[in-house]
Amino acid sequence: MSSTSPESTPEQPAEQPAEQPEPDEHLLVDPTRVRRAPRYRGFFSVGAVVGIVVGVVLGVWLSGIATDAGSSLLKPGVFVSVIVLGTTAFFVLLAGAVALLADRRSLRRR
């Protein structure tokens, strides 16, 4: 008997398991809905600029109060610089938190 005879072929199962249909891409992606995610770079930039401005104003104001009160600051520039660095870091972190909240809010609306 040869291997090509119909008698020697294994029988195919009568019922094939049903294949899972692949999800249609057009059902997964809705082109009419646009996710409005915030741009983090813009938030951080605005936070840095606001922090620098507030820091300079606050540093100059506090160094002026210190000199009016009678205590002399040896290096008022260093004092203002430290205040500017602190306020800049604070406002950049605050802007990042606002951006994260805006991002979470954009995801919740979906």
JOURFEN-V197456 format. One line per field, one symbol per residue. ss: DSSP state (H for helix, E for strand, L for the rest). phi: phi as a letter, one per 20 degrees, with the letter a starting at -180 (. if undefined). Layout:
BEGIN
ss=???
phi=???
END
This chain:
BEGIN
ss=LLLLLHHHLLLLLLLLLLLLLLLLHHHHLLLLLLLLLLLHHHHHHHHHHHHHHHHHHHHHHHHHHHHHLLLLLLLHHHHHHHHHHHHHHHHHHHHHHHHHHHHHHHHHLL
phi=.efefffefffeffdeffffffffffeeddfeddeeefefgffffffffffffffffffffffffffffoeeefcfffffffffffffffffffffffffffffffffff
END
